[in-house]
């Protein structure tokens, strides 16, 4: 997985995580196109422990892919029903205020 933390004073940190094979690809679903960019999701691979730590500390999260979303499900932050599918790729956003 790839991880990047976007620091934003006032609105909190956003933890962005995507599965390795999705980085620098474009996912399409009908007219919808989502680019999974290194700029947003980071360029260095991390393990599940790093993702778990970041999700436990972050204010918000943007997760793309089976493994990335699976970590949040395992932590009880979301359920599978909270996810949307973009093509065959699960995606979820988490907002904690």
FILUMVEX-280674 format. One record per atom (N, C-alpha, C): atom name; x, y, z. Coordinates in Angstrom, 1 decimal. Layout:
LUMFI|at|xx|yy|zz
LUMFI|CA|X|Y|Z;
...
This chain:
LUMFI|at|xx|yy|zz
LUMFI|N|0.8|-1.2|0.0;
LUMFI|CA|0.0|0.0|0.0;
LUMFI|C|0.9|1.2|0.0;
LUMFI|N|0.3|2.3|-0.4;
LUMFI|CA|1.0|3.6|-0.4;
LUMFI|C|0.2|4.6|0.5;
LUMFI|N|0.9|5.4|1.2;
LUMFI|CA|0.3|6.3|2.3;
LUMFI|C|0.9|7.6|2.2;
LUMFI|N|0.1|8.6|2.3;
LUMFI|CA|0.5|10.0|2.4;
LUMFI|C|-0.4|10.7|3.4;
LUMFI|N|0.1|11.5|4.3;
LUMFI|CA|-0.7|12.3|5.2;
LUMFI|C|-0.6|13.8|4.8;
LUMFI|N|-1.8|14.3|4.5;
LUMFI|CA|-1.9|15.7|4.1;
LUMFI|C|-2.3|16.5|5.4;
LUMFI|N|-1.4|17.4|5.8;
LUMFI|CA|-1.6|18.2|6.9;
LUMFI|C|-2.3|19.4|6.6;
LUMFI|N|-3.4|19.7|7.3;
LUMFI|CA|-4.3|20.8|7.0;
LUMFI|C|-4.7|21.5|8.3;
LUMFI|N|-4.1|22.6|8.7;
LUMFI|CA|-4.5|23.3|9.9;
LUMFI|C|-5.9|23.7|9.9;
LUMFI|N|-6.7|23.5|10.9;
LUMFI|CA|-8.1|23.9|11.0;
LUMFI|C|-9.0|22.8|10.6;
LUMFI|N|-8.7|22.0|9.6;
LUMFI|CA|-9.6|20.9|9.1;
LUMFI|C|-9.1|19.5|9.5;
LUMFI|N|-7.8|19.4|10.0;
LUMFI|CA|-7.3|18.2|10.4;
LUMFI|C|-6.5|17.4|9.3;
LUMFI|N|-5.8|16.4|9.7;
LUMFI|CA|-5.0|15.6|8.8;
LUMFI|C|-5.8|14.7|8.0;
LUMFI|N|-5.5|14.5|6.7;
LUMFI|CA|-6.2|13.6|5.8;
LUMFI|C|-5.2|12.5|5.5;
LUMFI|N|-5.5|11.2|5.9;
LUMFI|CA|-4.7|10.1|5.6;
LUMFI|C|-5.2|9.5|4.3;
LUMFI|N|-4.3|9.5|3.3;
LUMFI|CA|-4.6|8.9|2.0;
LUMFI|C|-3.9|7.6|1.8;
LUMFI|N|-4.6|6.6|1.4;
LUMFI|CA|-4.0|5.2|1.3;
LUMFI|C|-4.6|4.6|0.0;
LUMFI|N|-3.7|4.0|-0.7;
LUMFI|CA|-4.2|3.2|-1.9;
LUMFI|C|-3.4|1.9|-2.0;
LUMFI|N|-4.0|0.9|-2.6;
LUMFI|CA|-3.3|-0.4|-2.9;
LUMFI|C|-2.2|-0.1|-3.9;
LUMFI|N|-1.2|-0.9|-3.7;
LUMFI|CA|0.0|-0.7|-4.6;
LUMFI|C|-0.3|-0.8|-6.1;
LUMFI|N|-1.1|-1.7|-6.5;
LUMFI|CA|-1.3|-1.9|-8.0;
LUMFI|C|-2.2|-0.7|-8.6;
LUMFI|N|-2.8|0.1|-7.7;
LUMFI|CA|-3.6|1.2|-8.2;
LUMFI|C|-2.9|2.5|-8.4;
LUMFI|N|-1.7|2.6|-7.8;
LUMFI|CA|-0.9|3.9|-7.9;
LUMFI|C|-0.6|4.2|-9.3;
LUMFI|N|-0.9|5.4|-9.7;
LUMFI|CA|-0.6|6.0|-11.0;
LUMFI|C|-1.5|5.3|-12.1;
LUMFI|N|-2.7|4.9|-11.7;
LUMFI|CA|-3.6|4.4|-12.7;
LUMFI|C|-4.9|5.3|-12.7;
LUMFI|N|-5.7|5.1|-13.7;
LUMFI|CA|-7.0|5.7|-13.8;
LUMFI|C|-8.1|4.7|-13.8;
LUMFI|N|-9.0|4.8|-12.8;
LUMFI|CA|-10.1|3.9|-12.7;
LUMFI|C|-11.3|4.5|-13.3;
LUMFI|N|-12.0|3.8|-14.1;
LUMFI|CA|-13.2|4.3|-14.8;
LUMFI|C|-14.5|3.5|-14.4;
LUMFI|N|-15.6|4.2|-14.4;
LUMFI|CA|-16.9|3.6|-14.1;
LUMFI|C|-17.9|4.4|-14.8;
LUMFI|N|-18.3|4.0|-16.0;
LUMFI|CA|-19.1|4.8|-16.9;
LUMFI|C|-18.4|6.1|-17.2;
LUMFI|N|-19.0|7.2|-17.0;
LUMFI|CA|-18.4|8.5|-17.3;
LUMFI|C|-17.5|9.0|-16.2;
LUMFI|N|-17.4|8.3|-15.0;
LUMFI|CA|-16.6|8.7|-13.9;
LUMFI|C|-15.1|8.2|-14.1;
LUMFI|N|-14.2|9.0|-14.0;
LUMFI|CA|-12.8|8.7|-14.1;
LUMFI|C|-12.1|9.2|-12.8;
LUMFI|N|-11.3|8.3|-12.1;
LUMFI|CA|-10.6|8.7|-10.9;
LUMFI|C|-9.1|8.3|-11.2;
LUMFI|N|-8.3|9.3|-11.1;
LUMFI|CA|-6.8|9.1|-11.2;
LUMFI|C|-6.2|8.9|-9.8;
LUMFI|N|-5.6|7.8|-9.6;
LUMFI|CA|-5.0|7.4|-8.3;
LUMFI|C|-3.5|7.8|-8.4;
LUMFI|N|-3.2|9.1|-8.0;
LUMFI|CA|-1.9|9.7|-8.3;
LUMFI|C|-0.9|9.5|-7.1;
LUMFI|N|0.3|9.5|-7.5;
LUMFI|CA|1.4|9.5|-6.5;
LUMFI|C|1.4|10.8|-5.7;
LUMFI|N|1.0|11.9|-6.4;
LUMFI|CA|1.0|13.2|-5.7;
LUMFI|C|0.0|13.1|-4.5;
LUMFI|N|-1.1|12.4|-4.6;
LUMFI|CA|-2.1|12.4|-3.5;
LUMFI|C|-1.8|11.2|-2.6;
LUMFI|N|-1.5|10.1|-3.1;
LUMFI|CA|-1.4|8.9|-2.2;
LUMFI|C|0.1|8.5|-1.8;
LUMFI|N|1.0|9.3|-2.3;
LUMFI|CA|2.4|9.1|-1.8;
LUMFI|C|3.2|8.2|-2.8;
LUMFI|N|4.5|8.1|-2.6;
LUMFI|CA|5.4|7.4|-3.5;
LUMFI|C|6.2|6.3|-2.8;
LUMFI|N|6.0|6.1|-1.5;
LUMFI|CA|6.8|5.1|-0.8;
LUMFI|C|5.9|4.0|-0.3;
LUMFI|N|6.2|2.8|-0.5;
LUMFI|CA|5.3|1.7|0.0;
LUMFI|C|5.4|1.6|1.5;
LUMFI|N|4.3|1.2|2.1;
LUMFI|CA|4.2|1.0|3.6;
LUMFI|C|3.5|-0.3|3.9;
LUMFI|N|3.7|-0.8|5.1;
LUMFI|CA|3.0|-2.0|5.5;
LUMFI|C|1.7|-1.7|6.2;
LUMFI|N|1.0|-2.8|6.6;
LUMFI|CA|-0.3|-2.6|7.2;
LUMFI|C|-0.2|-1.9|8.6;
LUMFI|N|0.9|-2.2|9.3;
LUMFI|CA|1.1|-1.5|10.6;
LUMFI|C|1.2|0.0|10.5;
LUMFI|N|1.9|0.5|9.4;
LUMFI|CA|2.0|1.9|9.2;
LUMFI|C|0.6|2.5|8.9;
LUMFI|N|-0.2|1.8|8.1;
LUMFI|CA|-1.5|2.3|7.7;
LUMFI|C|-2.4|2.3|9.0;
LUMFI|N|-2.3|1.3|9.8;
LUMFI|CA|-3.1|1.2|11.0;
LUMFI|C|-2.8|2.3|11.9;
LUMFI|N|-1.5|2.6|12.1;
LUMFI|CA|-1.0|3.7|12.9;
LUMFI|C|-1.6|5.1|12.4;
LUMFI|N|-1.4|5.3|11.1;
LUMFI|CA|-1.9|6.6|10.5;
LUMFI|C|-3.4|6.7|10.7;
LUMFI|N|-4.1|5.7|10.4;
LUMFI|CA|-5.6|5.8|10.5;
LUMFI|C|-6.0|6.0|12.0;
LUMFI|N|-5.3|5.5|12.9;
LUMFI|CA|-5.6|5.7|14.3;
LUMFI|C|-5.4|7.2|14.8;
LUMFI|N|-4.5|7.9|14.1;
LUMFI|CA|-4.1|9.2|14.4;
LUMFI|C|-4.8|10.3|13.6;
LUMFI|N|-5.2|9.9|12.4;
LUMFI|CA|-5.7|10.9|11.4;
LUMFI|C|-7.1|11.4|11.7;
LUMFI|N|-7.4|12.6|11.2;
LUMFI|CA|-8.7|13.1|11.4;
LUMFI|C|-9.7|12.7|10.4;
LUMFI|N|-9.2|12.5|9.2;
LUMFI|CA|-10.0|12.1|8.0;
LUMFI|C|-9.2|11.1|7.2;
LUMFI|N|-9.9|10.3|6.3;
LUMFI|CA|-9.1|9.4|5.5;
LUMFI|C|-9.8|9.3|4.1;
LUMFI|N|-9.0|8.9|3.1;
LUMFI|CA|-9.4|8.7|1.8;
LUMFI|C|-8.7|7.4|1.4;
LUMFI|N|-9.5|6.3|1.2;
LUMFI|CA|-8.9|5.0|1.0;
LUMFI|C|-9.4|4.4|-0.3;
LUMFI|N|-8.5|3.8|-1.1;
LUMFI|CA|-8.8|3.3|-2.4;
LUMFI|C|-8.2|1.9|-2.5;
LUMFI|N|-9.0|0.9|-2.7;
LUMFI|CA|-8.5|-0.5|-3.0;
LUMFI|C|-8.9|-1.5|-1.9;
LUMFI|N|-8.9|-2.7|-2.2;
LUMFI|CA|-9.3|-3.8|-1.3;
LUMFI|C|-8.5|-3.8|0.0;
LUMFI|N|-7.2|-3.8|-0.1;
LUMFI|CA|-6.4|-3.9|1.1;
LUMFI|C|-6.5|-2.7|1.9;
LUMFI|N|-6.4|-1.5|1.3;
LUMFI|CA|-6.5|-0.3|2.0;
LUMFI|C|-7.8|-0.1|2.8;
LUMFI|N|-8.9|-0.4|2.1;
LUMFI|CA|-10.2|-0.3|2.7;
LUMFI|C|-10.4|-1.4|3.8;
LUMFI|N|-9.8|-2.6|3.5;
LUMFI|CA|-9.8|-3.7|4.4;
LUMFI|C|-9.2|-3.4|5.8;
LUMFI|N|-8.2|-2.6|5.8;
LUMFI|CA|-7.5|-2.2|7.1;
LUMFI|C|-8.5|-1.4|7.9;
LUMFI|N|-9.2|-0.4|7.3;
LUMFI|CA|-10.2|0.4|8.0;
LUMFI|C|-11.4|-0.5|8.5;
LUMFI|N|-11.8|-1.5|7.7;
LUMFI|CA|-12.9|-2.4|8.1;
LUMFI|C|-12.4|-3.2|9.3;
LUMFI|N|-11.2|-3.7|9.3;
LUMFI|CA|-10.6|-4.5|10.4;
LUMFI|C|-10.6|-3.6|11.7;
LUMFI|N|-10.3|-2.3|11.5;
LUMFI|CA|-10.2|-1.5|12.7;
LUMFI|C|-11.6|-1.0|13.2;
LUMFI|N|-12.6|-1.3|12.5;
LUMFI|CA|-14.0|-1.0|12.8;
LUMFI|C|-14.3|0.5|12.5;
LUMFI|N|-13.5|1.1|11.7;
LUMFI|CA|-13.8|2.5|11.3;
LUMFI|C|-14.9|2.7|10.3;
LUMFI|N|-15.1|1.6|9.5;
LUMFI|CA|-16.1|1.6|8.4;
LUMFI|C|-16.6|0.2|8.3;
LUMFI|N|-17.7|0.0|7.6;
LUMFI|CA|-18.1|-1.3|7.2;
LUMFI|C|-18.1|-1.4|5.7;
LUMFI|N|-18.2|-2.6|5.1;
LUMFI|CA|-18.2|-2.8|3.7;
LUMFI|C|-19.4|-2.0|3.1;
LUMFI|N|-20.5|-1.9|3.8;
LUMFI|CA|-21.6|-1.1|3.3;
LUMFI|C|-21.4|0.4|3.1;
LUMFI|N|-20.3|0.9|3.8;
LUMFI|CA|-20.0|2.3|3.8;
LUMFI|C|-19.2|2.6|2.5;
LUMFI|N|-18.7|1.6|1.8;
LUMFI|CA|-17.9|1.8|0.6;
LUMFI|C|-18.7|2.0|-0.6;
LUMFI|N|-18.1|2.7|-1.6;
LUMFI|CA|-18.7|2.8|-2.9;
LUMFI|C|-17.7|2.0|-3.8;
LUMFI|N|-18.2|1.5|-4.9;
LUMFI|CA|-17.4|0.8|-5.9;
LUMFI|C|-17.2|1.8|-7.1;
LUMFI|N|-16.0|1.9|-7.5;
LUMFI|CA|-15.6|2.6|-8.7;
LUMFI|C|-15.1|1.6|-9.6;
LUMFI|N|-15.9|1.1|-10.5;
LUMFI|CA|-15.6|-0.1|-11.3;
LUMFI|C|-15.6|-1.2|-10.3;
LUMFI|N|-14.5|-1.9|-10.2;
LUMFI|CA|-14.4|-3.1|-9.3;
LUMFI|C|-13.6|-2.7|-8.1;
LUMFI|N|-13.3|-1.4|-7.9;
LUMFI|CA|-12.4|-1.0|-6.8;
LUMFI|C|-13.2|-0.3|-5.7;
LUMFI|N|-13.1|-0.8|-4.4;
LUMFI|CA|-13.8|-0.2|-3.3;
LUMFI|C|-13.1|1.2|-2.9;
LUMFI|N|-13.9|2.1|-2.5;
LUMFI|CA|-13.4|3.4|-2.1;
LUMFI|C|-14.2|3.9|-0.9;
LUMFI|N|-13.6|4.5|0.0;
LUMFI|CA|-14.3|5.1|1.2;
LUMFI|C|-13.6|6.3|1.7;
LUMFI|N|-14.4|7.2|2.1;
LUMFI|CA|-13.8|8.4|2.8;
LUMFI|C|-14.4|8.4|4.2;
LUMFI|N|-13.5|8.8|5.2;
LUMFI|CA|-13.9|8.8|6.6;
LUMFI|C|-13.7|10.3|7.1;
LUMFI|N|-14.7|10.8|7.7;
LUMFI|CA|-14.6|12.1|8.3;
LUMFI|C|-14.9|12.0|9.8;
LUMFI|N|-14.0|12.5|10.6;
LUMFI|CA|-14.2|12.5|12.1;
LUMFI|C|-14.1|13.9|12.5;
LUMFI|N|-15.1|14.4|13.1;
LUMFI|CA|-15.1|15.8|13.7;
LUMFI|C|-15.4|15.8|15.1;
